[in-house]
Amino acid sequence: MQFFGGSSLTSVAPESSPAPAAPPGTGTGSNAQVIYVFNRNGVCLLYREWHRPLRTLARNQDQKLMFGLLFSLRSFTAKIDPTSTEHANLGAPLLPGQGCSFHSFKTNTYKLNYMESPSGIKLILLTHPRTGDQRDALKHIYSLYVEYVVKNPLYAPGSPIKCDLFNKHLDQYVKTLI
């Protein structure tokens, strides 16, 4: 199964419509390692690697583990939310924006940056552990997704992203991340 690469779907965005303005960045892009984009049902719409030194799992297993981790962390943060009087059962589904949320966590080898859109699209960007807050970067990547994927009349919602213009602008933007 191929998630990106050669594509029969191309963006139909008008030539006069430029890419959304990127937040400032000054680096070489070597901090971004991997991006995942999941829909609300846990289907991986995009998996892209830039600097992943070692692959230990098959891509499908890797995606299932990542979505499971996100589901568990989101459930856990909602369960221990000190501001909520209603604590749902651990593992109970939550609506986007409901409950306490997390934006990132860091290990000694990587930092996981996370954003969930109101429509349930989940963006995960793995970066170097010393990379700063990537919320603006994830918002920009989401704006690229809306501009080149969602607005593309040839794209079927819920299917893997195979839009060449999106991939091109995503790669260009990732190169600017510090």
Phi, psi and chi 1 to 4 in degrees:
 res  aa     phi    psi   chi1   chi2   chi3   chi4
   1 MET       -  131.3  179.3  165.6   26.9      -
   2 GLN  -110.7  127.8 -172.8  174.6   15.5      -
   3 PHE   -97.3  -21.7  -73.3   99.6      -      -
   4 PHE  -152.5  177.1   61.7   92.5      -      -
   5 GLY   115.0 -152.1      -      -      -      -
   6 GLY   -49.0  139.0      -      -      -      -
   7 SER  -138.2  142.5  169.0      -      -      -
   8 SER   -91.1  -15.6   59.8      -      -      -
   9 LEU   -95.3  129.3  -65.3  178.5      -      -
  10 THR  -125.8  155.8   56.0      -      -      -
  11 SER   -72.1  144.3  179.6      -      -      -
  12 VAL  -110.5   18.8 -174.3      -      -      -
  13 ALA   -62.9  137.8      -      -      -      -
  14 PRO   -60.2  149.2   -6.9   11.4      -      -
  15 GLU   -60.6  -30.9  -68.9  -62.5  -37.1      -
  16 SER   -78.4   -7.2   62.4      -      -      -
  17 SER   -91.4  100.9  173.6      -      -      -
  18 PRO   -74.4  167.0   28.6  -33.4      -      -
  19 ALA   -64.2  149.6      -      -      -      -
  20 PRO   -57.5  145.9  -20.9   29.6      -      -
  21 ALA   -63.3  133.9      -      -      -      -
  22 ALA   -86.2  144.8      -      -      -      -
  23 PRO   -63.8  153.8   -7.3   12.2      -      -
  24 PRO   -63.5  142.7   19.4  -27.0      -      -
  25 GLY  -150.5  152.4      -      -      -      -
  26 THR  -132.5   -0.5   57.8      -      -      -
  27 GLY   -88.6 -168.6      -      -      -      -
  28 THR   -97.1   -4.5   61.1      -      -      -
  29 GLY    86.9    1.7      -      -      -      -
  30 SER   -74.6   -6.4   62.1      -      -      -
  31 ASN   -80.6  -30.8  -73.0  -31.8      -      -
  32 ALA   -78.7  127.6      -      -      -      -
  33 GLN  -108.0  -50.3  -61.6  169.8   -5.5      -
  34 VAL  -146.9  146.8  179.0      -      -      -
  35 ILE  -127.9  140.4 -170.6  167.0      -      -
  36 TYR  -121.6  142.0  -60.7   82.5      -      -
  37 VAL  -128.4  119.8  177.6      -      -      -
  38 PHE  -114.7  148.5  -69.3  100.2      -      -
  39 ASN   -88.9 -178.8   68.4    8.2      -      -
  40 ARG   -66.5  -18.6   70.6  174.7   67.3 -151.4
  41 ASN   -92.3    1.3  -60.7  -38.6      -      -
  42 GLY    88.5   10.2      -      -      -      -
  43 VAL   -82.3  128.2  174.9      -      -      -
  44 CYS   -78.1  113.2 -172.1      -      -      -
  45 LEU   -86.0  -27.3  -55.5  177.1      -      -
  46 LEU  -151.8  134.6  178.7   73.7      -      -
  47 TYR  -134.5  124.1  172.5   82.6      -      -
  48 ARG  -139.8  133.6 -169.3   90.9 -179.0 -132.3
  49 GLU  -111.9  143.5  -68.8 -179.3    5.1      -
  50 TRP  -120.6  -50.0  -69.8  -78.1      -      -
  51 HIS  -138.0   73.6  -59.3  -75.5      -      -
  52 ARG  -111.5  106.9 -170.6  169.7 -167.7  173.1
  53 PRO   -68.3  -29.6   14.7  -19.2      -      -
  54 LEU  -142.7  131.5 -179.6   62.9      -      -
  55 ARG  -108.9  119.1  180.0 -171.7  -58.0  -94.1
  56 THR  -106.4  -17.4   56.6      -      -      -
  57 LEU  -126.6  159.5  -63.9  170.2      -      -
  58 ALA   -65.9  151.6      -      -      -      -
  59 ARG   -56.3  -44.0 -176.9  177.9  -69.8  179.7
  60 ASN   -62.3  -43.4 -166.1   25.5      -      -
  61 GLN   -64.8  -42.2  -70.0  174.8  -40.1      -
  62 ASP   -58.3  -44.7 -173.9   40.7      -      -
  63 GLN   -66.7  -40.6  -67.0  165.6   -0.6      -
  64 LYS   -64.2  -42.5  -74.7  179.6 -177.3  178.8
  65 LEU   -64.7  -40.1  -77.2  172.8      -      -
  66 MET   -64.5  -44.9 -178.5   58.0   68.3      -
  67 PHE   -66.2  -39.2 -172.5   78.2      -      -
  68 GLY   -62.0  -41.0      -      -      -      -
  69 LEU   -61.1  -46.4  172.3   70.1      -      -
  70 LEU   -62.9  -43.9  -67.7  173.8      -      -
  71 PHE   -60.0  -45.8 -177.2   83.3      -      -
  72 SER   -66.3  -45.0  -61.9      -      -      -
  73 LEU   -63.8  -42.1  -81.2  173.8      -      -
  74 ARG   -63.9  -43.7 -165.8  160.0  176.3  -89.6
  75 SER   -62.2  -44.8 -120.6      -      -      -
  76 PHE   -63.7  -45.5  179.3   71.5      -      -
  77 THR   -64.9  -34.8   55.8      -      -      -
  78 ALA   -69.3  -36.5      -      -      -      -
  79 LYS   -67.7  -37.9 -177.7   71.2  174.7  171.5
  80 ILE   -97.7   11.5   63.9  169.5      -      -
  81 ASP   -59.1  116.3 -179.6    5.1      -      -
  82 PRO   -74.6  -11.8   26.6  -32.0      -      -
  83 THR   -95.0   -9.5   62.8      -      -      -
  84 SER  -100.2  134.4  175.4      -      -      -
  85 THR   -88.2  -20.4   57.4      -      -      -
  86 GLU  -103.1  110.6  -65.1 -179.9   22.1      -
  87 HIS  -106.8  110.6  -66.7  -73.2      -      -
  88 ALA   -70.5  166.7      -      -      -      -
  89 ASN   -62.5  144.6  -68.3  -27.6      -      -
  90 LEU   -59.9  126.9 -165.3   58.3      -      -
  91 GLY    96.0   -6.8      -      -      -      -
  92 ALA   -68.4  138.5      -      -      -      -
  93 PRO   -62.9  142.6    3.1   -2.4      -      -
  94 LEU  -119.2  148.2  -61.2  170.3      -      -
  95 LEU   -78.2  153.3  -63.2  172.4      -      -
  96 PRO   -56.0  133.1  -25.9   34.2      -      -
  97 GLY    84.1   -5.2      -      -      -      -
  98 GLN   -86.1  137.4 -175.9 -178.2   23.6      -
  99 GLY    76.2 -178.6      -      -      -      -
 100 CYS   -73.1  147.2 -174.6      -      -      -
 101 SER  -131.4  167.6 -173.7      -      -      -
 102 PHE  -121.6  157.6   71.9   97.6      -      -
 103 HIS  -113.2  -28.2  -57.2  -72.2      -      -
 104 SER  -166.0  161.9   66.3      -      -      -
 105 PHE  -146.6  158.5   73.9   81.7      -      -
 106 LYS  -130.2  140.0 -178.8  170.5   63.0  169.1
 107 THR  -116.0 -173.5   70.5      -      -      -
 108 ASN   -75.8  -12.2   62.5  -26.6      -      -
 109 THR  -117.4  -16.6   57.5      -      -      -
 110 TYR  -158.1  165.9   68.3   90.3      -      -
 111 LYS  -123.9  128.7 -179.0  177.4  179.4 -177.1
 112 LEU   -97.9  120.4 -176.1  143.2      -      -
 113 ASN  -108.2  133.6  -56.8  -83.8      -      -
 114 TYR  -133.8  140.9  171.6   72.5      -      -
 115 MET  -145.4  138.2 -176.3 -169.6   99.1      -
 116 GLU  -121.2  129.4 -177.0  172.0    1.3      -
 117 SER   -81.5  164.3   74.9      -      -      -
 118 PRO   -59.9  -25.1  -25.0   33.7      -      -
 119 SER   -84.8   -1.6   62.8      -      -      -
 120 GLY    94.8    4.3      -      -      -      -
 121 ILE   -73.5  129.7  -63.6  -65.4      -      -
 122 LYS  -110.5  125.2  -64.2  162.6 -177.0   57.4
 123 LEU  -110.9  128.3  -62.1  160.5      -      -
 124 ILE  -126.5  124.6  -59.3   95.0      -      -
 125 LEU  -121.6  117.9 -176.8   65.3      -      -
 126 LEU   -90.9  130.2  -62.3 -178.6      -      -
 127 THR  -133.9  178.0   60.1      -      -      -
 128 HIS   -62.1  145.0 -170.6  -83.3      -      -
 129 PRO   -62.2  -23.5   10.2  -17.2      -      -
 130 ARG   -90.2    4.6  -75.4 -177.8  -94.5  142.6
 131 THR   -70.6  140.5  -56.0      -      -      -
 132 GLY   -74.3 -163.6      -      -      -      -
 133 ASP   -62.6  128.3 -174.5   14.1      -      -
 134 GLN  -111.5   18.9  -65.3  -64.6  -53.5      -
 135 ARG   -62.4  -40.7  -78.3 -174.8  -94.5 -174.1
 136 ASP   -65.9  -38.2  -73.3  -20.9      -      -
 137 ALA   -63.4  -43.3      -      -      -      -
 138 LEU   -65.8  -37.2  -71.5  168.9      -      -
 139 LYS   -63.5  -39.9  -72.8  176.3 -173.7  174.4
 140 HIS   -66.8  -42.6  179.8   70.3      -      -
 141 ILE   -61.3  -39.0  -67.9  169.5      -      -
 142 TYR   -64.2  -39.7 -178.7   72.4      -      -
 143 SER   -64.9  -35.2   71.4      -      -      -
 144 LEU   -64.4  -40.7  -68.6  174.7      -      -
 145 TYR   -60.1  -45.9  166.9   77.4      -      -
 146 VAL   -64.2  -46.0  168.8      -      -      -
 147 GLU   -65.4  -43.6 -174.6   67.0   31.5      -
 148 TYR  -105.6  -13.9  -65.5  108.0      -      -
 149 VAL  -112.2  -58.0  178.6      -      -      -
 150 VAL   -62.4  -41.0  174.5      -      -      -
 151 LYS   -80.0   -3.2  -68.7 -178.7 -180.0 -180.0
 152 ASN   -80.1  117.4 -175.8  -15.8      -      -
 153 PRO   -67.9  -15.0   20.4  -27.4      -      -
 154 LEU   -87.7   -8.9  -61.2  176.4      -      -
 155 TYR   -84.6  130.4  176.6   70.9      -      -
 156 ALA   -95.9  117.4      -      -      -      -
 157 PRO   -53.6  136.2  -25.2   34.2      -      -
 158 GLY    91.4   -7.3      -      -      -      -
 159 SER   -95.0  158.4   64.4      -      -      -
 160 PRO   -56.8  144.4  -24.5   33.8      -      -
 161 ILE   -78.3  119.5  -61.6  169.6      -      -
 162 LYS  -130.4   36.7  -63.6  179.9 -178.6  176.2
 163 CYS   -92.1  115.7  179.5      -      -      -
 164 ASP   -61.3  -40.4  -67.6  -26.1      -      -
 165 LEU   -65.4  -39.4  -86.5  176.3      -      -
 166 PHE   -62.1  -48.5  172.4   73.1      -      -
 167 ASN   -59.3  -41.2  -69.3  -25.8      -      -
 168 LYS   -63.7  -48.2  175.4 -176.6  148.5 -167.6
 169 HIS   -69.3  -34.3  -74.0  -76.9      -      -
 170 LEU   -63.1  -47.5  177.8   62.8      -      -
 171 ASP   -61.4  -42.4  -73.1  -18.5      -      -
 172 GLN   -62.4  -41.5  -73.7  173.9   -9.1      -
 173 TYR   -69.4  -42.0  177.0   65.3      -      -
 174 VAL   -61.3  -31.1  164.6      -      -      -
 175 LYS   -64.9  -20.7  -71.7  178.5 -175.4  175.8
 176 THR   -91.4  -10.5   68.5      -      -      -
 177 LEU   -67.7  141.7  -66.6  178.1      -      -
 178 ILE   -83.3      -    5.5 -177.6      -      -
